Amino acid sequence: MLTDRQLLILQAIIDDFIRYAQPIGSGKLSKKAEINLSSATIRNEMADLEEHGYIEKTHTSSGRIPSEKGYRYYVDHLLAPEMLRAHERQIIRSIFAEKIYELEDVVQRSASVLSELTNYTAILLGPAVKENKLKQLQIVPLTGDKAVAVIITDTGHVENKIFSLPDNYTSGNIEKLVNWLNDKLTGVPISELRDKIEFEVAELLKRNINEYDRLLQSLLQAIDMPGNEKIFFGGKTNMLNQPEFNNIHKIRSLLDMIEKKDGFYELFKHTPNGIHVSIGKENKNMAIEDCSLITATYSIAKEPVGTIAILGPTRMEYSRVISLLDVLSKDMSQALTNMFNEQ
């Protein structure tokens, strides 16, 4: 159990290190009015904090920096909510001020705004496409027997697939086909489209179209949608602006993970609802073991559908980032719920 004096010193060390990214010594702490202790007393308390693993000594200075254990204690017990500034609230509200009809537009704009407000990397995970429902299907003829199926889901996800049409298939035939498909498939979950086409649309095609089996197989290939959620980034290279990561070789694996995206699917798969903070090695991924990841879930009609995350150094402005994510996730949930209620 930490004493009140140790808690005061630990909080001062972490607050200063977050602000200045420089090791903190006893002399600097003794000059703080709120501490009012001698350098010798502070050194003794710092020695105890180091012995218990809350702070650690660097190789380049006699000062101390927070350890992962120290940050965890700080987040769990010492953190005070930070009120957002009026202009920050206004910036977040501006994301939803205009009429937006596609979830992906909302998510992409949110990622950009969040990265600008924090100077960290923002990561937003949209709903899994297979959980969406078909809103509309369009077919655009190309040259020869090729056409593009444009699949639009109820969350605004758009997928384009090239497929084959029967020989001499006219524009009138295409129009009829589109009408049939939309009549039978609109509102059907993407995960159930294949069964719906095989058992209901197939019979309709068989009665009305020559070479229906070829067209049926083409349609089944066209509606084969990706299973993973779509990831959106804001400020991919913002980590390079942090003093901890000014060596490009040190964070090559991190940048590679951001570029390939795959590792984030696994991270977010186990993210609990609400606000969650993972610090350093708690992330269980070597590429981000020097980082903190703060996540928040957003919902549609109280059903969690996606994740908002900020990736930054362990020396992150936890209080401010948590407040930003809390406000954005609530505003996004309300805006998306309103959008889908209007559809």
C-alpha positions, 0 to 999 in steps of 0.5 A: 500500500502506497502512502499519501506522500508516495502517491503525491510524488508518483503522480507528480513524476507521471504528470511531469513526464507526460508533459515534458518527456524528461526524467524527473529528479528529486530537486525538481520535485522539491520546488513544487509548491504542492509537494513541500518536501525536502530533496532528501525526503523525496529521494527516500520516497522515490527509492521506495517507489523504485523498489516497488516497481512504480518508477525506474531509473534511466541510463542517461540521467539520475532522474526517474521515469514511470514504469508500466506498473506506475502508469497502470496504478496512475490510470486505475487510481490517480487519474482525474477526468479532464474537461474538454475545451469548448473548441474541442467539443465543437470540433467533435460535434462538427463531425455529425453536423452535416447530414451523413448517409454512410457509416464509413464517412462518419468513421473516416472523418472521426479518425482524422479529427481524433488524430488531429486533436491528440497528435497520436494515431487514431484507429477506428474499426467499422462493423463487420460487413457480414453483420450488415444487411443489403440495402441495394444492389446495382449491376453496371454492364461493361464490355462483352459479357462482363458487368460490375455488381455494386453491393451497398449495405445498410451501414453504407459499405460499398463493395464492387465485384466484376462477374459474367453475364450470359451471352447477348444479355440486354440492358432490359434483361439486366434491369429485370434482374436487378429488380428481381434481386432487390425485391428478394434480397433487400434487408437480408443480412449479408451472411444469409445472401448465399442461401437466399440466392440458392433457394429462392433466386435460383428458382426465379432465374431458372424460370426466366433466363437461359443459361441460368446456372452460369448466371447463378454461379457468377452472382454467388461469387459476386456477393462473397463479401469480406468477413473482417471489419474495415479499419480506418486510420488517422495520423498513421505516422504521428508516432514519429513525432513523439520523442520516444520514437524518433528512431525509425529502426526502433518502430519499424515493426509498429509502422509495418503493423499499422500498414498491414492492419491485420494485428489490430483485428486480433487486438480489438477482438478481445476489447471489452465494451466501454473505455479500456486502457492497455499499457505496454506489454499488456497489449500482448503484441511486440510491435506495440509493447512500448505503446498504450492503446486506449479503446472505446466502443460505439453502438447503434441502438445500444448494440456495440458495433465498432471500436474507436482507439488511440495508439500512443506512447506509454507517456500518453495524456491519458486523462484527455484522451479518455475524455475525448474517446468518451465524448466521441463514442457517445456522440457517434453512437447517438448520430448513427442510431438517429441515422439508421432510425431514419432509414 
